[in-house]
Amino acid sequence: MSRARAKIAIGSVAVLVGALTGGMAPSASAAPAVAPPADCPTVAPTASVRAGTTGTGWTVVTGSTPQPFGVDVLGVITDGIAPGRDLVMIKVFDLPGQHVVDQGGGIWAGMSGSPVYVDGQLVGAVSYGFTLAPSPLGGMTPAADMLSDLNAGDAPDALRAKVPLTSTTRAALASEARVAAPRGSLSPVPTPLGVSGLRSDRLERLQSDVKGAGLPLSVHAAGRAAAPAAGVAPTSRPVAGGNFAGAVAYGDVTFAGTGTTTYVCGDRALAFGHPLTGAGATTFGANDADSLAIVKDDTTGSFKQANLGPLFGTLDQDRTVGIRADLTSTPATTPVTTTVRNLDNGRARTGATQVTDQSYLAEVAAYGSLANLDRVFDESGDGRASTRWTIKGTRAGGKAFTIERSNRWASRYDLTEDPAFEVAYAVDSLVNNDFEPVTISSVDLAADVTTSYDQLHVVKVEVAVNGGSYKTPKTLKVKAGAKLKVRVTMKRYRSTSTVTAVADLKVPKGASGQSGLLSAVGGLSTGGGPDGEDGSDDSACLLEGSGCENGQEGSLDDVISEIKKAPRNDDLLAQLSFDDSDEPDEGTGASAAVTSKVRQKVTVVGSRSIAVTVR
């Protein structure tokens, strides 16, 4: 197709309108005779796609049987998907006696990949829609480009998220297509990501993660599915126009994005016409799905509600123009296992989630752990928890490693969230480390939870120098090499009783002439823990390829050591820091030159500090 043409390949809006007026078959015409799609269809060259052509698309509304709908070709947006990859403007409509398009008020999430045929040839896949209100206007990815890129395993460097249209073009297309002018820009139709096991507020947080990472996914509740058995061949085979689901995880928290199969031939199948996540080479599960209904939503977009079905194979390519499945292989999975016990009622449950791709292991580990913690704790509110987790894996040269960590938790509003994400950030710092390739083989979390809330709050700090008496000076003046005893008083929650702890510190001999702070800080106030997580709920970085840490220094051994030695929430930290900061180290970046930890029986919050001058 000539690159000399304007953005609309017909040449201009006026020419496009003329072409549509004279040649496009009206949507209300009698339904053409249609036959269900077959394997290995003839694929029409992209250059043969012309405005005014009417074709037949196929997708599933309910169950698993494809149904036909009509497609009018409106024009071609040159390089609309990527350089050298055009986007075909289309209008979809219902054939007489059929109810496909009207189920969602236009193109709905889950139609992506719907194959479109003209004169028996496969011309493309429905794949793009408008970002706001539902519309029958949308975009189609040429089938020839899907076969070319996906069979080669290649993709253009840039994935174009949106295709802008001028207001003039938008109005002209709408007028000739006999629909209201759509709002927004053309974007890949969001893939409905069905997730099991999470309550509604957790799904909302997951949607926030997805949005923050820029993934074209729309999160909603769905049913769980068991992971395929290792070494067992796929049990089902896709059909063009049938359901196609890419499974990121199985089990307690099943993550699966559902769309439509575009092309099946031999041991390969193509689907979606746009990425699932844009992961490139990947190892997601490829599954059938059972469509329950099309959920109509004129505000955020209509979508297909579906449950995961039998295994097709492994989704091995996730690219700009679509996804590809190898129908001969079964994806390997990494287990995330959680055992949670409620100390109030004795109930316990072990849950398991199997993750198909290590790139998404951290995010799934967070929500897989959260699902079981929520299930067993069974309330939103205050409480305490103790956790123990183990991460096993291999590093460069196949060398095995094991990391274990314990911690305590307390919260007045959401007990279960932070324990789940602590292990997730540790997984992320390992998988996305800057030094060696790492493969995680298992993640195991054990937790005890109770509604009995308790916590210590730092209220006073005193210091004794070289065996002297305890004092609380406004400024502590000491010599380099001096020995300090730091006595910290902590108050219990809703109690007049106090707890006292003593920590030993020594002023560095090289600190002469420096000023700083002597601080007593509760472990829960440091914002510490693996990966330096600061307690915020911005976990979108777990879905980003670079991970949550920027610019790690040292080695993988240092990363592992940091995870193991990070302050616990039940630690009382006495710190002597020299960095001209007038605040204690509460996640502010202050560098502690000397630190002593004193473990407590419950979590510790708050801080007190004394200015220090070293003579």
C-alpha positions, -999 to +999 in steps of 0.1 A: +000+000+000+015+033-011+029+054+018+024+086-003-012+087+005-026+108+033-035+094+067-069+081+054-057+058+026-086+068+003-068+101+000-090+126+018-123+128+037-141+140+006-130+111-015-137+087+014-172+100+016-178+097-021-165+061-020-187+052+009-218+068-007-213+051-040-200+017-030-207+006+006-234-020+010-261-007+034-262-024+068-299-032+065-295-054+034-304-090+035-279-112+053-254-129+030-251-166+031-224-174+057-206-206+067-187-211+099-150-204+097-126-232+088-089-238+095-062-224+073-083-199+053-069-179+024-056-146+037-063-115+017-034-091+011-036-058+030-035-038-002-068-055-013-088-040+015-110-013+001-137+011+014-172+000+005-165-037+011-189-056+033-178-087+051-188-111+078-172-113+113-175-140+139-174-140+177-191-157+207-218-140+226-227-168+250-213-203+254-186-212+229-203-213+195-193-184+171-221-162+157-219-140+126-222-102+124-217-077+095-187-055+089-185-025+066-151-013+056-149+025+058-113+032+048-077+026+058-056+046+082-021+043+068+005+033+095-024+035+120-010+007+142+027+011+136+051+021+108+042-002+079+012-016+098-022-001+087-054+001+106-087-005+087-117+016+098-148-005+101-184-003+112-200-035+127-237-043+126-261-071+133-272-094+105-310-101+103-320-124+131-287-121+149-279-103+182-241-098+185-233-061+182-264-049+200-255-069+231-229-042+240-241-012+220-213-014+196-178-031+197-174-046+231-144-059+251-140-095+241-147-090+204-109-084+198-097-110+173-131-116+157-121-127+122-136-108+093-141-126+059-148-111+025-156-135-003-143-164+017-109-147+024-098-137+058-091-099+057-085-090+094-095-090+130-117-066+149-093-050+173-097-013+180-125+008+194-131+043+207-120+051+242-152+064+256-189+056+249-196+023+230-197+027+192-201+004+162-172+022+146-138+008+152-106-006+137-095-039+122-060-053+121-052-067+087-048-105+088-018-105+065+001-084+090-009-107+119+005-137+100+036-119+089+046-106+123+034-134+145+048-162+124+081-145+124+080-138+161+088-102+154+070-069+161+076-032+153+096-015+180+068+009+191+033-002+202+009+026+193-017+029+220-040+054+204-048+065+168-060+101+168-087+112+143-094+148+134-129+161+142-136+165+105-127+129+097-146+116+127-178+135+117-175+124+080-170+087+089-199+089+114-222+106+089-216+080+061-218+051+086-251+064+099-240+065+135-234+093+161-199+107+160-178+088+185-157+104+212-121+097+221-095+081+199-090+047+185-073+023+209-069-014+212-102-027+226-095-033+263-092-071+270-115-082+298-092-096+325-112-121+345-098-125+380-110-150+406-108-149+444-106-112+451-132-090+468-143-058+451-119-033+466-090-056+457-102-057+421-103-019+421-067-018+433-057-043+407-074-022+380-054+008+394-022-012+390-031-022+354-039+014+345-007+027+361+013+002+341-004+013+309-018-022+301-050-024+279-069-045+304-103-042+321-105-060+354-136-078+365-145-108+387-145-142+371-143-179+381-112-199+390-096-226+368-071-253+377-036-252+363-028-277+336-009-308+347+027-307+338+036-327+308+000-334+298-009-324+263-035-297+256-071-310+258-089-287+234-084-269+201-095-233+192-118-225+163-117-192+143-144-169+158-144-189+191-133-178+225-096-174+233-082-167+267-046-158+277-040-171+312-014-154+334-023-175+364-045-204+375-058-214+409-070-193+438-064-161+418-069-170+382-059-141+358-071-146+323-078-121+294-105-132+270-109-123+234-116-141+201-096-165+179-087-151+145-069-178+127-061-215+132-038-236+111-018-267+121-002-262+155-006-224+156-035-201+164-036-163+162-060-140+182-069-105+195-054-084+167-036-064+194-015-073+224-027-089+256+001-073+277+027-066+251+051-090+268+067-102+235+080-138+238+060-153+267+047-184+283+011-176+292-015-203+291-038-204+260-072-216+269-108-219+257-134-199+276-171-202+283-190-169+278-217-162+303-230-129+289-221-096+274-223-071+302-236-038+287-220-007+302-224+026+284-201+044+308-169+024+310-175+000+281-194-033+276-175-065+280-177-103+278-181-121+311-164-155+308-149-183+327-117-201+317-121-234+298-098-263+287-062-257+276-054-250+240-016-248+245+010-220+253+006-184+244+042-178+231+040-145+213+023-113+227+029-086+200+016-054+185-006-070+160-019-099+181-010-130+201+000-165+190-005-199+206+016-230+202-011-257+203+013-285+211+028-274+244+016-270+280+029-239+300+051-245+330+039-227+362+055-214+394+035-221+426+025-194+451+013-212+482-003-196+512-013-211+546-033-188+568-046-195+603-071-173+622-061-174+659-095-161+670-116-190+657-090-217+647-099-217+611-071-223+586-068-226+548-041-234+524-044-217+490-024-221+458-020-200+427+002-211+397+018-184+376+027-190+340+052-162+333+079-149+357+074-113+346+040-113+364+050-135+393+054-105+418+019-091+410+002-124+412+021-134+444+007-102+460-029-109+450-027-146+455-015-141+491-040-113+496-069-135+485-062-162+511-054-137+539-088-120+532-106-153+531-093-164+565-093-131+583-127-124+569-131-088+578-119-053+570-105-037+600-079-037+628-058-066+639-024-082+641-005-107+619+027-127+619+042-140+587+069-163+575+077-167+539+102-185+518+113-178+482+133-204+463+149-201+430+180-204+408+206-178+397+234-177+371+248-211+365+218-228+379+229-221+415+200-226+439+191-201+466+166-198+494+154-167+511+134-168+543+119-139+563+096-134+592+077-102+602+049-089+624+021-066+613-006-044+629-032-022+613-063-002+623-079-003+588-065-031+566-045-058+582-040-081+552-027-059+525+008-051+536+018-087+545+008-098+510+027-071+492+059-075+513+066-109+497+056-095+463+082-067+464+108-092+474+100-113+444+101-082+422+136-072+434+149-107+426+132-112+392+141-077+380+175-074+396+203-058+375+230-084+380+220-120+372+192-139+356+169-153+383+142-179+380+119-183+410+108-219+416+084-214+445+069-188+468+054-199+502+037-177+528+025-187+562+005-163+584-013-161+617-040-134+620-061-121+649-084-092+655-066-085+688-049-052+680-018-041+699+012-018+691+040+001+708+045+038+702+079+055+709+073+083+734+107+090+750+144+086+743+173+090+768+210+085+764+238+076+787+274+083+777+303+060+787+283+046+816+269+079+829+233+086+839+205+087+814+196+122+801+175+138+774+197+168+763+186+192+736+219+186+720+242+157+728+278+166+726+301+136+726+336+125+715+343+102+687+345+066+700+321+073+729+299+044+740+262+052+742+233+035+759+200+045+744+169+039+766+136+041+748+102+043+764+073+029+744+036+032+753+011+004+746-021+011+725-049+024+747-030+018+778-010+038+804+015+010+807+049+014+791+077-008+778+114+001+781+142-011+758+179-003+758+202-003+727+240+001+726+257+023+701+292+035+695+301+069+680+323+062+649+359+073+654+358+090+621+328+112+630+348+140+646+335+174+636+302+160+623+266+168+634+236+145+632+208+128+650+204+101+676+170+086+668+148+059+682+125+047+654+098+020+653+102-006+626+068+001+612+077+037+608+109+032+588+091+023+555+116-004+553+111-041+544+122-057+512+126-033+483+122-002+506+085-003+501+071+029+517+036+016+526+019+033+496-006+015+475+010+024+442+020-011+431+017-006+394+055-010+392+051-047+398+036-049+363+063-029+347+092-047+330+118-028+349+103-035+383+100-013+413+136-005+420+157+018+400+195+016+398+203-013+421+239-012+432+263-040+441+254-075+432+226-101+435+242-111+468+236-076+480+200-077+469+194-109+488+212-096+519+190-065+518+159-086+517+170-107+546+183-078+568+156-052+562+141-039+594+111-058+608+080-040+619+086-053+655+121-039+656+130-009+677+159+009+658+184+031+676+202+051+649+231+075+649+231+093+615+253+120+600+239+136+569+229+172+579+193+159+581+172+172+610+147+143+608+150+107+618+152+080+592+115+075+585+118+067+549+132+102+542+165+090+528+185+098+560+217+076+561+222+058+594+259+055+602+253+032+631+221+012+639+211-012+667+180-033+666+160-044+696+132-069+688+098-064+705+068-087+709+045-064+688+050-038+661+066-005+669+057+029+655+068+065+661+101+082+667+120+105+690+154+121+684+182+141+699+206+164+680+242+152+682+275+171+678+307+150+677+338+168+690 
